[in-house]
C-alpha cells in the first residue's frame, strides 16, 4: 500500500485521516459509517490536511480503535491493522470491512445508539429510509415492485424534475409518511432510484442520472 498516494486522494467515502484517537465514542461513528457503506480505512498519524505526523504508540491507538469497535459499536466491528513507516514516521492503518450484518449502531455520550453512514468525506446520521434499506439489504429475498399510482407519479415527477424529497413525495401523492417511506425504500432496493444525502437534506433521483 502506497500511503503517500493514498493521502493524495484526500478524505473520501472510504478514507479518513486521524492525527490520533482521543475518544472511543467519537471514532465509533466513523467505524459504523464505513461498515454500513462500502468499508473504509482510517489513517492514524495523519492530520486532516494530509500531513504525516506519525503515532507515538501504535499499541495505544490499536487499543482505542478496538475499544470503539467492540464497546461502542453494535454489532461489534473487527478492524484489521497494518503499520507503515513513512518518512521515518509510523502510520497505522485500520481497515474496516464492508459489513454483511447491517445496520451497525454507534453509542453516543448520552448513552443512545445511532446509525451512521459515510457520504463523500463526511460521517452523517442515517435517516429512517436509509436504515430500512440497510436492514432489507441483508434479506435474501428480492424486492417485488408493483407499480401502483404512487410509484407512477413518483417516476413521472423525477423524469420531469430530476429529484424529490420524502416530504415532497408524501405531499404530491397525499400519502402518509410511513407509506411514502416504504415505496421509496422498495424503489431504492430495486435499483430504480438512488438516495443522495447531504448535511442538510436527503433526496432521491433516478438511478441512471449523474448528480
QUIHUZI-V629027 format. One record per pair of residues at least 6 apart in sequence whose ideal C-beta (glycine too) atoms are under 7 Angstrom apart, sorted by the first residue. I is the first residue (numbers start at 1). J is the second residue. D is the distance in whole Angstrom. If there is no record, write none. Layout:
# QUIHUZI-V629027
i: (I I)
j: (J J)
d: (D D)
This chain:
# QUIHUZI-V629027
i: (1 3 3 3 4 6 6 7 7 7 9 10 11 11 12 12 13 13 13 13 13 14 14 14 14 14 15 15 16 16 16 17 17 17 17 17 18 18 19 19 19 20 20 20 21 21 21 21 21 24 24 24 24 24 25 25 25 25 27 27 27 28 28 28 28 28 29 29 29 30 30 31 31 31 31 31 32 32 32 32 32 33 33 33 33 34 34 34 35 35 35 35 35 36 36 36 36 36 36 36 36 37 37 38 39 39 39 40 40 41 41 41 42 43 43 44 44 44 44 45 45 45 45 45 45 45 45 46 46 46 47 52 52 52 52 53 54 54 54 55 55 55 58 58 58 61 62 65 65 66 69 69 69 69 70 72 72 73 73 74 74 74 75 75 77 77 79 79 79 80 81 81 81 82 83 83 84 84 101 102 102 102 103 103 103 103 103 105 105 105 106 106 107 108 114 115 115 116 116 116 116 117 117 117 117 119 122 124 124 127 128 129 129 129 129 129 130 132 132 133 133 133 136 136 137 143 143 143 145 145 145 150 150 150 151 153 153 154 154 154 157 157 158 158 158 158 162 162 163 163 163 164 164 165 165 165 166 166 166 169 169 170 170 173 184 187 188 188 191 192 193 193 193 193 194 194 194 195 195 196 196 196 205)
j: (84 84 86 91 86 15 43 43 46 50 15 50 17 121 120 121 37 38 118 119 120 34 38 39 40 41 40 41 30 40 42 43 46 47 48 50 42 44 46 47 53 44 55 61 27 44 61 64 65 64 67 68 71 72 72 107 108 109 64 65 68 68 72 73 106 107 106 116 123 42 123 68 69 73 77 96 73 104 105 106 116 116 117 118 123 40 96 118 77 96 98 99 104 99 102 103 104 115 116 117 134 117 118 98 96 97 98 96 118 93 94 95 94 91 93 55 61 92 94 52 53 54 55 89 90 91 92 52 53 91 53 86 87 89 91 89 89 90 91 61 90 92 83 90 92 92 81 79 94 79 76 77 78 79 76 106 107 104 106 104 105 113 101 104 96 104 94 95 96 95 92 93 94 93 90 92 91 93 138 134 137 138 115 126 131 134 135 113 114 115 114 116 113 114 125 126 131 123 124 125 126 124 126 130 197 197 199 197 199 202 181 166 181 184 185 195 195 181 185 185 188 189 185 189 189 186 189 190 186 187 190 173 175 183 183 172 173 164 169 183 164 172 164 193 205 206 205 209 203 204 205 203 204 201 202 203 180 181 184 180 184 177 180 180 204 193 194 195 207 207 204 205 206 207 204 205 207 202 204 203 205 211 211)
d: (7 5 5 6 7 7 7 7 6 5 6 7 6 4 7 5 7 7 5 7 6 7 6 6 4 7 6 6 6 7 5 5 4 6 6 7 6 5 7 5 5 7 7 7 5 6 6 4 6 6 5 4 7 5 6 7 6 6 7 6 5 4 4 5 4 7 5 5 5 7 5 6 6 6 5 6 5 4 6 5 5 4 6 4 4 4 4 6 5 6 7 4 5 7 5 6 6 7 7 5 6 6 4 5 6 5 4 5 6 6 7 5 4 6 6 6 5 4 6 7 6 5 4 7 6 4 6 6 7 6 6 5 6 5 6 7 3 5 7 5 5 5 6 6 5 5 6 6 5 7 6 4 7 5 5 6 5 6 6 7 5 6 6 6 6 6 5 6 6 4 6 7 6 5 6 6 5 7 7 4 6 6 5 7 6 4 6 4 6 6 6 6 6 6 6 4 5 5 7 6 6 6 5 6 7 5 7 6 6 5 6 7 5 6 6 7 6 7 5 6 5 6 7 6 7 5 4 5 6 7 5 5 6 6 6 6 5 7 6 7 6 6 6 7 7 5 6 7 5 7 5 6 6 6 7 5 6 7 6 5 7 5 4 7 6 5 7 6 6 6 5 7 6 6 7 6 5 6 6 5 6 6 5)
